[in-house]
Structures are given as structure tokens and as C-alpha cells.
Amino acid sequence: MAKRSMNLVALIFLGWLLGTGSAQATPPNRAGLVVVHGNGQSVRRCIEFTEAQLSGLDLLTRSGLDLNVDATNAIGVAVCRIDKEGCTFPNQPCFCQCQGSPCIYWSYWRLTGGAWKYSSVGASSSIIRNGDVDGWVWGIGTISGAMPPPTVTFDQICAPATPTSTRTATPTLTVTPLPTNTFPRATATRAPTTRALAPPTLTHTPSPQPTDTPRLVSRTLPTWTKTLVPAPTATEAKMIITPSPTSAPIVHIQTPFKEQNEEPLTETSASSTSHTDTVWGSALRLAGVALSGCVLGSVMLIVAGLTLVVLKRLV
């Protein structure tokens, strides 16, 4: 409703502007001027002015013709030369050709009721209104001897103005109300867009597992053959019984010197060698176990580091 009212006001204002713009403006005031030279040649001018009235001297000045006047004259401003004919003041007296008889100067006339009348006042004191006509004649200037300008009308000097528009100043504006839109207003319904977001697919390429699998190195120990020497016979051994004061008697078996000197030494050497090999084997086994433990620890650290890297990328 508010929008319709604003449109109506805008139409009324536009019509008012068009009416005032196309209305015929008030035409300016116009007055005619006729200048007759001594040889009978005449000049006509139609002068426009916006004032309600002006003087005959102003009308002559606005005609654009050459003009020379004497403003020091006691009876008013005297016209000395018009359109390059007459006297040039102050080089010459304003009435330079009226020093005797005949007295020639510019006589001033007014068109009244369709006939020329000699003006009884000077041009600076006359009043010109819209539709008036003034006349000037170079010749004998006395009232009894002066000749009036040729008969002429105002319309012959100022052609009637052609109206530019026939419209009146106050046009009649017919305002047609804007049509009411009775159609239902379409409502666009937009279906919700369902967009399935697929979870990001992370492709993990496992790093190649180390191929260096710790192995237990088995070392083949040398085989030692132990040769048992048969015990000495009864004939070769001597039983020595040493009495003990506090315990049972201790029996020593004594073998011949040579046989005992060889066999026990051989058996002792073999036992010592076997014991040494056993110690070295145990040491080697411990070293292998320790080495295997270090290798397994390193592998576990590597696997743990890779697992952390994969988890960080997944996050």
C-alpha cells in the first residue's frame, strides 16, 4: 500500500513538471523603431524588453544603431547622430546644421492611433510600453516644416509572435491507479541437499619388515673320547691300611709308579680339556642369547617407531 501511494505521488509530481514545462512562457515586451535618413532611406527595428516600460532614448540605444548624444543639454539629452548621420559631439555642436535657416536635425515622432505625431518632449523623457512605435527623421526639425516618417503599423515592424505551445498553463492530469496483482505469489521451495561425506580413505603401505631374523648359532663342539684304564689287579696293587686314631682305617690302593704316572695324567688332561670346552660353550651360548636379545629389542623399537608414525598420519 505504501509503495502504491509513493508511485501515485511520483506520477502527480511528474505531470506537474510536464505541465509547467510545456506551458507557454510569457513573451517579452516589444516596441517598434523607424529611422528615416535624409535621402529617404528608412531603417526599421523591433526591440524586445522585459521591463514594464522604458524611455525613448533607451529604445534607441537598444536598437544597435550608431548613436551619438549630448547629455549636457539643459533641456535633456539631445540626439546628435543616428546610424552615422548627423553631428558628432563634442567635436561638433550637437545641432551643427541648425545654426541658421534651414535648421536640420533629428526630429522625434510617436505613432499614436495609427498616425505620427511630433513629440512634445525629448526622448529621454518619453515612456515606451509594449506595442509602441517611435520614429526619427533627419531633416528640417521645426514643427511646421518637419516631415513625419512613412505610414507604418506595429505589426509591420514586429511580426506577431507564433505561439510555441497550445497547452494551457494548468494541464489536467488523469491518474490511473496501478493494477493490483491478484496472482498468488509463487514460493520457491528448495529441497534440502543431502550430501554424503565419505570418510577419508587412508592407504597405509607397511614398511618392509627386516629380513635379518636373529638366529641361534649352534656350534658343534669337539667330541672328546675318554679311555678308561682298567683298574689294577690285586697283584699289581698294594693295599695300605693306615690306622686312624679317631675313625675307621683308611685303605689306600697303590699302583705301580710307572702305570700310575701315565694313566692318571692322561685322565686329568682329558678332564681339564672337557671342562674348558664346557666353559667356552656356555660363554658362547650366553653371548648368542645376549646378541639375540639385542637384535629383538632393536626390531621392537623399529616396529614401535613405525607404529607411532602411522598413528600420527591417521590422526
C-alpha positions as CSV (number, residue, x, y, z in Angstrom):
1,M,0.0,0.0,0.0
2,A,2.8,2.4,0.9
3,K,4.6,1.6,-2.4
4,R,1.4,2.3,-4.4
5,S,1.0,5.7,-2.7
6,M,4.5,6.7,-3.4
7,N,4.0,5.8,-7.1
8,L,0.9,7.9,-7.2
9,V,2.7,10.9,-5.7
10,A,5.5,10.5,-8.2
11,L,3.1,10.5,-11.1
12,I,1.4,13.6,-9.9
13,F,4.7,15.4,-9.5
14,L,5.9,14.3,-12.9
15,G,2.6,15.6,-14.5
16,W,3.0,18.9,-12.8
17,L,6.6,19.2,-14.1
18,L,5.5,18.4,-17.6
19,G,2.6,20.8,-17.4
20,T,4.7,23.7,-16.2
21,G,7.5,22.9,-18.6
22,S,5.2,22.8,-21.7
23,A,3.1,25.8,-20.8
24,Q,3.7,28.9,-22.9
25,A,6.0,31.3,-21.2
26,T,5.1,35.0,-21.0
27,P,6.5,36.7,-24.1
28,P,8.7,39.8,-23.6
29,N,7.5,43.2,-24.4
30,R,8.2,44.7,-27.8
31,A,8.3,48.2,-29.4
32,G,9.0,49.4,-32.9
33,L,11.5,51.9,-34.2
34,V,11.6,53.7,-37.6
35,V,14.7,55.8,-38.6
36,V,14.5,57.8,-41.8
37,H,17.7,59.3,-43.3
38,G,18.0,62.5,-45.3
39,N,17.9,60.6,-48.6
40,G,14.6,58.9,-47.7
41,Q,16.1,55.6,-46.8
42,S,14.5,54.1,-43.7
43,V,15.6,51.6,-41.1
44,R,13.2,49.5,-39.0
45,R,13.9,47.8,-35.7
46,C,11.8,45.6,-33.3
47,I,13.2,45.9,-29.8
48,E,12.3,43.4,-27.0
49,F,12.5,44.3,-23.4
50,T,11.4,42.7,-20.1
51,E,10.6,45.9,-18.2
52,A,7.1,47.2,-18.0
53,Q,8.2,50.4,-19.7
54,L,11.4,52.3,-20.8
55,S,12.3,55.6,-22.3
56,G,12.6,56.5,-26.0
57,L,16.3,57.0,-25.5
58,D,16.7,53.5,-24.1
59,L,14.7,52.1,-27.1
60,L,17.0,53.9,-29.5
61,T,20.1,52.8,-27.6
62,R,19.0,49.1,-27.6
63,S,18.4,49.2,-31.4
64,G,22.1,48.6,-32.0
65,L,22.4,51.5,-34.4
66,D,25.3,54.0,-34.3
67,L,24.3,56.7,-31.8
68,N,25.8,60.0,-30.5
69,V,24.1,62.2,-27.9
70,D,24.8,65.3,-25.8
71,A,23.9,64.6,-22.2
72,T,24.9,68.1,-21.1
73,N,22.0,69.8,-22.8
74,A,19.9,71.8,-20.4
75,I,16.6,70.7,-21.8
76,G,17.5,67.0,-21.6
77,V,19.7,64.5,-23.6
78,A,19.9,65.7,-27.2
79,V,20.3,63.1,-30.0
80,C,23.1,64.3,-32.3
81,R,23.8,61.4,-34.7
82,I,21.9,58.2,-35.6
83,D,23.2,55.5,-37.9
84,K,26.3,57.6,-38.9
85,E,24.2,60.6,-40.0
86,G,24.2,63.9,-38.1
87,C,26.6,65.8,-35.9
88,T,29.4,64.4,-33.8
89,F,29.5,65.7,-30.3
90,P,31.7,67.1,-28.7
91,N,33.9,67.7,-31.8
92,Q,30.9,69.5,-33.2
93,P,27.9,71.1,-31.7
94,C,25.0,68.6,-31.3
95,F,22.9,70.8,-33.7
96,C,25.8,71.7,-36.0
97,Q,23.4,72.1,-39.0
98,C,20.8,74.2,-37.1
99,Q,22.9,77.4,-36.9
100,G,20.6,79.3,-39.2
101,S,18.0,78.6,-41.8
102,P,17.2,75.9,-42.6
103,C,17.5,74.2,-39.2
104,I,18.3,70.5,-39.8
105,Y,18.4,67.9,-37.0
106,W,16.8,64.7,-35.9
107,S,13.1,65.3,-35.2
108,Y,11.4,62.9,-32.8
109,W,7.9,61.3,-33.6
110,R,5.4,59.0,-31.8
111,L,2.9,56.7,-33.5
112,T,-0.5,57.3,-31.8
113,G,-3.8,55.8,-33.1
114,G,-2.2,54.8,-36.4
115,A,-0.8,58.3,-37.2
116,W,2.5,60.0,-36.5
117,K,2.6,62.9,-34.0
118,Y,5.5,65.2,-33.3
119,S,6.8,64.5,-29.8
120,S,6.4,67.4,-27.4
121,V,9.1,66.0,-25.1
122,G,12.6,64.7,-25.6
123,A,13.5,61.0,-26.0
124,S,14.9,60.7,-22.5
125,S,11.6,61.9,-21.0
126,S,9.2,59.8,-23.2
127,I,7.7,56.5,-21.9
128,I,7.6,53.4,-24.2
129,R,5.4,50.4,-23.4
130,N,4.6,47.2,-25.2
131,G,3.3,47.8,-28.7
132,D,4.5,51.4,-29.0
133,V,6.4,52.7,-32.1
134,D,8.9,55.6,-32.2
135,G,10.2,57.5,-35.3
136,W,13.2,59.6,-36.1
137,V,13.7,61.8,-39.2
138,W,16.8,63.7,-40.4
139,G,15.7,66.9,-42.0
140,I,14.1,70.2,-41.1
141,G,13.3,69.8,-37.5
142,T,10.8,72.6,-36.8
143,I,7.2,71.6,-36.1
144,S,5.8,73.5,-39.1
145,G,8.4,72.3,-41.6
146,A,9.3,68.7,-40.4
147,M,8.1,65.7,-42.4
148,P,6.8,62.6,-40.5
149,P,8.0,59.1,-41.2
150,P,6.2,56.9,-43.7
151,T,3.0,55.4,-42.5
152,V,3.6,52.0,-40.8
153,T,2.0,49.8,-38.3
154,F,3.4,47.9,-35.3
155,D,2.6,44.5,-36.9
156,Q,4.6,45.6,-40.0
157,I,7.7,46.2,-37.8
158,C,7.2,43.5,-35.2
159,A,5.6,40.4,-36.8
160,P,3.1,38.6,-34.5
161,A,4.8,36.0,-32.3
162,T,3.9,32.4,-33.2
163,P,2.8,30.5,-30.1
164,T,5.1,27.6,-29.4
165,S,2.6,25.5,-27.5
166,T,-1.3,25.3,-27.3
167,R,-1.3,23.7,-23.9
168,T,-2.7,25.6,-21.0
169,A,-0.6,26.5,-18.0
170,T,-2.6,24.2,-15.8
171,P,-2.9,20.8,-17.5
172,T,-5.4,18.2,-16.4
173,L,-3.7,15.1,-15.2
174,T,-5.6,11.9,-15.1
175,V,-4.0,9.4,-12.7
176,T,-4.8,5.8,-13.3
177,P,-4.2,3.6,-10.2
178,L,-1.8,0.9,-10.6
179,P,-3.3,-2.6,-11.2
180,T,-3.5,-4.8,-8.2
181,N,-1.6,-8.1,-8.6
182,T,-4.0,-10.8,-7.5
183,F,-1.9,-13.7,-8.6
184,P,-0.6,-15.8,-5.8
185,R,3.0,-15.2,-5.1
186,A,5.0,-18.2,-6.0
187,T,7.0,-19.6,-3.3
188,A,10.1,-21.4,-4.3
189,T,10.8,-24.4,-2.1
190,R,14.2,-25.7,-2.3
191,A,14.7,-29.3,-1.5
192,P,17.5,-29.9,1.0
193,T,20.5,-31.2,-0.5
194,T,21.8,-34.3,1.2
195,R,25.4,-34.8,0.7
196,A,27.1,-37.9,1.9
197,L,30.5,-37.4,3.1
198,A,32.6,-40.4,2.6
199,P,35.3,-40.9,5.3
200,P,38.7,-40.3,4.0
201,T,40.5,-43.4,2.8
202,L,43.9,-43.7,4.2
203,T,46.2,-46.1,2.4
204,H,49.0,-47.4,4.5
205,T,51.8,-49.2,2.9
206,P,53.6,-51.2,5.6
207,S,57.3,-50.8,5.6
208,P,59.2,-53.9,4.8
209,Q,60.0,-55.9,7.8
210,P,63.6,-56.5,8.4
211,T,64.8,-59.8,7.0
212,D,67.5,-60.2,9.5
213,T,65.9,-62.7,11.8
214,P,68.0,-63.4,14.8
215,R,69.2,-67.0,14.8
216,L,70.8,-69.1,17.3
217,V,74.1,-70.2,16.0
218,S,74.8,-73.8,17.0
219,R,78.4,-74.7,17.3
220,T,79.5,-78.2,17.1
221,L,81.8,-78.8,20.0
222,P,84.6,-81.3,19.5
223,T,83.9,-84.8,20.7
224,W,86.3,-86.0,23.3
225,T,86.8,-89.7,23.8
226,K,87.6,-90.8,27.2
227,T,89.6,-94.0,27.5
228,L,89.1,-95.7,30.8
229,V,92.1,-97.5,32.1
230,P,91.3,-100.8,33.7
231,A,91.7,-100.9,37.3
232,P,94.8,-102.6,38.5
233,T,94.7,-106.1,39.6
234,A,95.3,-107.4,43.0
235,T,98.7,-108.5,42.2
236,E,99.7,-105.2,40.9
237,A,98.1,-103.1,43.6
238,K,99.1,-102.9,47.2
239,M,96.6,-102.2,49.9
240,I,97.9,-99.9,52.5
241,I,95.9,-99.6,55.6
242,T,96.7,-96.6,57.7
243,P,95.2,-96.6,61.1
244,S,93.3,-93.6,62.2
245,P,93.0,-92.8,65.8
246,T,89.5,-91.4,65.6
247,S,87.9,-93.1,62.6
248,A,87.8,-96.2,60.7
249,P,91.0,-97.2,59.0
250,I,91.6,-95.6,55.5
251,V,92.6,-98.0,52.8
252,H,95.0,-96.7,50.1
253,I,95.4,-98.6,46.9
254,Q,98.8,-98.0,45.5
255,T,99.6,-98.9,41.9
256,P,103.0,-99.3,40.4
257,F,104.7,-96.0,39.9
258,K,105.0,-96.1,36.2
259,E,101.5,-97.2,35.4
260,Q,100.0,-94.6,37.8
261,N,102.3,-91.9,36.5
262,E,100.9,-92.3,32.9
263,E,97.2,-93.0,33.2
264,P,96.2,-90.5,35.8
265,L,97.9,-87.8,33.9
266,T,96.0,-88.7,30.7
267,E,92.7,-88.8,32.5
268,T,93.4,-85.5,34.3
269,S,94.3,-83.8,31.0
270,A,91.2,-85.0,29.3
271,S,89.0,-83.9,32.2
272,S,90.6,-80.4,32.2
273,T,90.1,-80.1,28.4
274,S,86.5,-81.2,28.7
275,H,85.9,-78.7,31.5
276,T,87.4,-75.9,29.4
277,D,85.3,-76.7,26.4
278,T,82.2,-76.7,28.6
279,V,83.0,-73.2,29.9
280,W,83.6,-71.9,26.4
281,G,80.4,-73.4,25.1
282,S,78.5,-71.8,28.0
283,A,80.1,-68.5,27.3
284,L,79.2,-68.8,23.6
285,R,75.6,-69.7,24.4
286,L,75.3,-66.7,26.7
287,A,76.8,-64.4,24.1
288,G,74.4,-65.8,21.5
289,V,71.4,-65.2,23.8
290,A,72.6,-61.7,24.6
291,L,73.0,-60.9,20.9
292,S,69.6,-62.3,20.1
293,G,68.1,-60.2,22.9
294,C,69.7,-57.0,21.4
295,V,68.5,-57.8,17.9
296,L,65.0,-58.5,19.2
297,G,65.0,-55.2,21.2
298,S,66.1,-53.2,18.1
299,V,63.4,-54.8,16.0
300,M,60.8,-54.0,18.6
301,L,61.9,-50.3,18.8
302,I,61.8,-50.0,15.0
303,V,58.3,-51.5,14.9
304,A,57.1,-49.2,17.7
305,G,58.5,-46.1,15.8
306,L,56.7,-47.1,12.6
307,T,53.5,-47.6,14.5
308,L,53.7,-44.1,16.0
309,V,54.3,-42.5,12.6
310,V,51.3,-44.3,11.1
311,L,49.1,-43.3,14.1
312,K,50.1,-39.6,13.6
313,R,49.2,-39.7,9.9
314,L,45.9,-41.3,10.7
315,V,45.1,-38.5,13.2
